[in-house]
Amino acid sequence: HKRWVETVATLYDSKMNILHQFSVRTHGENDKDGDALEEFGGDGSTPTGLTSVDWKSPESDTVSYGPYAINRAVQGRKGNGAIVITDIGDSVLVHTGEWGNRKPSMLMPNSDGWSHGHPDDIKKVWQILMNRGVTMHQNTGGKLP
């Protein structure tokens, strides 16, 4: 009963200038009849809308999360994210993974309730944030600081 959708993510600066747009694979959930549930349905459905994220050091599991820093949703600003993402942190991540011989033209593997991006795009996000002097915080592995 799971469904996944590839869509476009956008990295903005604090003045809402677009810094990078890239494909992500998100997660959704269907009910027992196969009808799509919305983001409020639970089970790891990826919220939509505008969300502030915290730039964190890489996860230790590079196969699942990739070698680059991750972005953890910390505050929903608009859309469903504003309702379901609290201002203290969340388990919704933007990350990549080590996917073998997968090419950018191929569909990304399914996510577990996060937004997967192609490795080159997540690396570019990392480079943009680093070059702009954004502070990377220590990854707590999903635990609250």
Disulfide bonds with the S-S distance in Angstrom:
none
